[in-house]
Amino acid sequence: MAAATTAPTPPGSLRRIVAASLIGTTIEWYDFFLYGSAAALVFNKLFFPESDPLVGTLLSFLTYAVGFAARPLGALVFGHYGDRLGRKKLLVLSLLLMGGATFAIGLLPTHATIGSAAPVLLTVLRLVQGFALGGEWGGAVLLVSEHGDAKRRGFWASWPQTGAPAGQLLATGVLSALTALLSDAAFLSWGWRVPFLLSGVLVIVGLWIRLSVDESPVFKAALAASEQRKATAGQVEKMPLVAVMRHHWRDVLIAMGARMAENISYYVITAFILVYATTQVGLTKQTALNAVLIASAVHFAVIPAWGALSDRIGRRPVYLIGAVGVGAWMFPFFALIDRGTFGSLLLAVTVGLVLHGAMYAPQAAFFSEMFATRMRYSGASIGAQFSSVAAGAPAPLIATALLADHGGSTPIALYVIAAALLTVIALACARETRDRDLAEIAEDAPANSRVGADA
């Protein structure tokens, strides 16, 4: 058993913790999504110029997917040391790695300058981005979850989740402004570098805020209890990864399944849609970027509302609303986009992201409540990031390939619907975790196999 229940964090301190997690997460997702947008709009021309346009886009998205391949490794490394050393230290490191890689992309020579070395270097920097993000998510949501109490954990823990749409909003907004102000030639020549170089300034701000917060009290109590057991009984803790695989393997599989619809739908709606709207429907890239920009603002606003609802009715019901809703929306989603107007595109993307928010909002609290404190960083990160290799990583790539092969949206809609079915199955195997005390989860009692785990 973990240490005794810790004292609740004062509201003022909790808000500071939330702000630190949100700002840092926003910067990290800004860096990650900026690459995705650039992959759809310019990298195919700058780093793969010898390919035809659609093949170049596929190759560009392949380097995009490489970042996801590094996320499981980041989850393992950051999860291990985050469970041993604490959440805060690893969050600072993840921010430095992500920001440094993004800034370096802004300085990277293109294919016209150094030939085939350019896409190789781009891929290496993308790997660093993925590695950093693989460790970022778990630490950010745990820092908030472990400071708050069970009564409003869904609401408070959903705020770091808003870092994803906030990062998307920031990345898309900067790109949209540049494409509006610059000619296509100027944007392709040097304008695309500006948002990547801007990351250096954002990282300085993020570090200043993150260094000002305290370590999780739940983690500190569990660490003290572990040291006491070691001193009095000679009991040595297992490695976090070993403990997770022994006691929480079922929870890891449930988390991975729960991520399928959430991850795949998000990257189809926000990244692939830039390709579909411009190449298939004939809309301008400015129009597509503006639609994603406005929809991301709505997405940011609804996530805390969905998180608060999960505190009232449970994590699973809210998550199910999102999974079923996204699956049902896919055919109307593409039908609206095919109309070729900005209004119909905006409606399609906005509704899609609102439904996505119903999955993404309770995810932080839901995954945190599955694992014991001294293996929580590892468990939550592994469950979240290993699934991204099969879900978010290939989603734009698969969607683009399906479009190239079939010339229409039906196979892409069916692809997302299949992912939604997998998530519904995973949630059917899960139990409600809403009322759990994070300080009292026994290491040998997985959340989804305990008697009385339901709220």
N, C-alpha and C positions, 0 to 999 in steps of 0.2 A: 504494500500500500504506500501511496505517496504520503508526503508530510501532511500534517493537519491543515485544515482549511485556512487559507491566508486571509488577512484583513482586506476588505474591499478597497479598491483604488479610489481616492477622492475624485469627484467629477472633473475638477480643473486639470488634474494630472492625467486623467483618462483622455480628455480632449486633446491634450498635448501629445500623448502617445498616438492617438488616432491621426492627428495632423502630421506627425513625423512619418508614420507608416504610409499615409496617403501621398504625401509629397514625394517621398522616395520612390514609391511604387509608380507614381505618375511619370517620373523621370525615366525609370527603367522601361516602362511600357512605351513611352515616347520614343526611346531609342529603338526598341524592337519593332514597333509598328512603322516607324519611319522607313526602316529597311523594306518592310513589306510593300508600302506604297511606292517607294522608289523602284522596287523590283518590277512592279506592274507598269510603271510609267517611263523609266529611263535606263535602268540597268541593262535591259535587253539590247539597247542601242549602243551603250558605252562599253560594255564588257563582252558582248556576244554579237558583234556587228556583222559577222560573216554568215549568220543564220537568217532564214526568212523570218518575218515578224512574229508569227505564232510560235515557231520553234525557239526563237530567241527568248520569248516570254516564258516558255516551258523551262529553258535552261536557267533563266533568271529566278524563277520560282524554285528550281532545284537547289540553288544556293540558299534560298529562303528556307527551304525544308531542312537543310543541313544544321541550321541553328536549333531546330527542334531535336535533332539527333544528339546534340550535346547537353540538352536539358536533363535527361536522366542521370548523366555523370555528375552534373552540378547538384542534382537532388541528393545523390549518394554522398558526395563530399561535404556539401554544406549541411546536409541533414546530420551526418555523423558528428561533425565538429560543433554544430549548433546545439545538439543534445548533450555534448560533453562540456563545451565552453560557454554557451549562452547564445541567445538570439541576436543581441545587439551587435557584437563583434562581427558576426558573419554578414549582417545586413550592411555594415559599413564597407566590407570587402566587396560584396556583390555590386554595390553602387559604383565603386572605383573601377572594377573590371568592365562593367557595362559601359560606363561613360567614356573610359579610355578607348575601348574598341570602336565606339560610335564616332568619336572625334577623329580617330585614325582613318576611318572610312572617308571622312570629309577631305582628307589629304591624299587619298589614294590615286595614283596615276591610272589612267584608263587604258583600254586595249590599244588605242591609237598611239600611246606613248611607249608602253613596255611590252606589248603583245600579250601572249598567253599567260604571262606572269600576273597580269592584272586580275583575271577571275580567280586565280589561285590565292592571291593575297586577300581578295574579297571573301573567299570561302573561309580562310583562316580566321579573319576578324569576325565573321558570322558565327563561327564555332565558339569564340570567346563570348560573344553576346549570349548565345544559347546556354553556355555553361553558367554564366552569371545569373541569368533569369531563372535557371533551374533551382538555384538556391534562394532567390529573392522572395518568391511567392510564399513559401512556407514560413520563413522568418517573419515577414511583414504581418501576415494574418495571425500568427501565433502571438506575436507581441501584443496585439490588441485583444485577442481572445483571452489570453491569460491574465490580462489586467482587469477585464470586466467581470461581471457576474452573469449567471445563467439567465436571469430574467430578461435582460436586454442584449445578450451576447450576439444574437443574429443581427440586430441593428448596428451595433458598434463594429462588429467584425466585417460587415458589408462595406464599410467605408474604404478600407484598403482595396476592395474589389473595384471601387469606382476609379481607382488609378488606371485601370485598363481603358475605359472610355475617355477618361481625362487625357491619358497619353495619346489615344487615337485622335481625340479632339485637337490636342496641341500639334501633333505631327501633321494631321490633315489640314489644320488651319494654316500652319506655316507654309506647307506646299501649295495650298490653294492661293494664298496671298502672293507667293512668288510667281506662280503660273499666271496670275492676273496682272501682275506688274511687269513681268518680263516677257519678251518675245520667246517663241519656241527655241530659237537658236541660242539666245542668251541663257535660258534655263538649262538647255542641254550642255552648254559650254561650261558654265560656272555656277549658275543659280542653284542647282541641285545640291551643291556642297554646303550651302549656308545652313540649312537645318541640322546637318550633321555636326558642323563646327559649333553651333549653338549649344550642343550638348555639354561642352566643357563648362560653360557658365552655369548651366542648370545643376551639374554635379556639385559644384562648389556650394551652391545654396542647399542642396539636399544633404550634403555631409554636415554642414553647420547645424542643421535641424536634427539630424539623426544622432549626432554626438551629444545632444543635450538631454536625451531621454534616459530613463533608468531601465535596467534589466527587468524581465518579467518576475514578479514576486512568486508566482507559482513555480517557476523554474528554480529560483534561488532556494525555495523551501525544499523542493525535491532533491536538489544537489546537496543541501545540508544533511538531509535524511540519509542519502546514499553514503556520504562521508562518515556519518555516525555508524551506519551498519558495517562499513569496512573497518572502522577502528575498533568496534566492540566485538564483532563476530567474525571478522576476517572475510566477510562476504564481498566478492568482487562482482561488479556489474558485467553483464554480457555486452558485447558491442551492440549499439542501437539497431543496426541492420539485422543482426542475428535475432535479437529479441522481437523485432517487428515480424520477421518471417516465421518465427515460432508461435507467437501469440496473436498476431493481428493479420495473418495472411488473407483471411476472408475479408477483412475490412479494406485491405489494399485492393483486392479485386473489385469490391463494390465501388470504391472511389474511382478506379479506372473505368469501370462501366458507366458510372454517372457522368464522367467527363466526355464521353464520346459525342453525344448530341450537342453539348455545350460548346466544345472545342471546334468540331467540324462546322457547325452552323455559323459560328462567329467569323471564321476565316472565309467562308463562302460569302457571307453577307458584307463583310468589310474589305477584304482583299481581292477575291476573285471578281467581285462585282465591278471593280474598276476596269477589268479586262472585258467582261461581258457587255457592260453598258457602252464601252467605246468601240469595240471591234464588231460585236454582233448587232447592236441596236443602232449604232451610229451617233450616239451622244458625244459631246466633247468631254475631255478629261476634266475640265473645269466644272462642268455640270455634275459629273459623277462625284468629284471631290466635295462639292458643296452639299450634295445630298447626304454623303457619309458624315460630313461635318455637323450638320443640323441634327441628324439622327443620333450621333454620338452624344450630343448635348442632352437629348431626351433620355438616352441610355444612362448617362451619369445621374440624372435626377430620379429615375425610377428604382435604381438599385437599392438605396437605403429604404425605400418604401417596401420593396419585396422582402428585404432583410427584417424589417419591423413586423411584417405579416408572418414571417416564419417564427417569430417569438410568440405569436398568438395562436397559430394553428399547427405549427410544426415545420421542420425542415423538409420532410418528404412530400407533403401535399403541395407546397409551393414549388418545389423542384419538379414535381410531376406536371404541374400546370405549364411550366416552361417547356418540358420535353414533348408533351403531347401537342402543345400549341405550335412549336417550331415545326414539327412534322406536318401538322395540318396546314400550315401557312405556306409551304414551299411552292405548291402549284399556283396559288394566287400571287405569290411573291414574283415569280418569273412572268406571269401573265401581265401583271402591272408594269413591270420594266419593259416588256415588249411593246407597250403602247408608245414608248418613245418620248414621253413628256417628263419634264422635271417633277411635276406634282405627283405623277404616278410612281416615279422612281423613289421620291422622298417617302411616300406612304409605304411602299414595299419595304424599304430599309428600316424605317422607324418602327413599324410593327414587328418586324423580325428581331430588332434589338431589344424592344420592350419584352418580348417573350423570352429572348435569351437571358435577360436580366433576372427572370424568375428562377433560372437555374444557377446563374452566377452569384446572385446575392446570398443565398443561404449556404453556398458551398464552403465558405471559409469556416463558419461555425460548425457545420455538419462534419467536415473532415477533421477539425480540431477535436471534436467531442468523441471521435472514434478511438483515440490513442492515448496511452499513458504518457505522463509528462516527460519522462526521461527517454522516450522513443517517439515523441509526438512530431518533432521536426522531421525526423527520418520518415516516419509513417505517412504523414500528410504530404510531404514532398514527393515521395516515391509514388504514392497513389495518384497524385496530380500530374507529375511530369512524365512518368513512364507511358501513360496513356497518350500523351501529346505526340509521341513518335508515330502512333497509328492513327491519331485523330487530326490534330491541327497541322502537323508537319506536311502530310501529303495532300491536305484538303484542297488548296488552290491548284496544286499540280494535277490531282485527279480530275478536278472540275474543268481545268483547261484542256486536259487530254480528252475528256468526254465531249467537250464542245468541239474540239478539232475532229473527232471521229464521227460524231453524230450530227453536228451542225445545229443542235437545238438544246433546250433546257430540260427536257423530260428525264434523261438519265441522271442529270445533276440533282434534280428534285428527289428522285428515288434514292439516290445516294444519301442525302440528308435524312430522308424518312427512315432508311435502314438504321442509321445511327441513332435516331430518336427511339426506335424500338429496342435497341440494345440498352439504352439508358433506362427505359421503363422497366425492363427485365431486372437490371441491377437494383433499381429502387424497390422493386417488389421483394428482393432478397434482403433488403436493409430493414433495420428497426429504427424507430424514432429516438433521437438523442437529445432533444431540446432541453430537458431538465437536468442534465448531468452536471455535476460539480467537477471541474477539471482537476482539482487538487485531490480528488478521492477516487480516481480511476485506477484500479489494481492492474499491475503489469500483466497478469495472466488472465485478465477478464476482458476479452474483446467486446467492443460496444455492440456488435451485431450478433453476439451469441449469449449475452447475459440475460438471465431471467429478470424481468422487470425493467428491461431497457426501454420499453415503450413509454412515452409520456402519458 
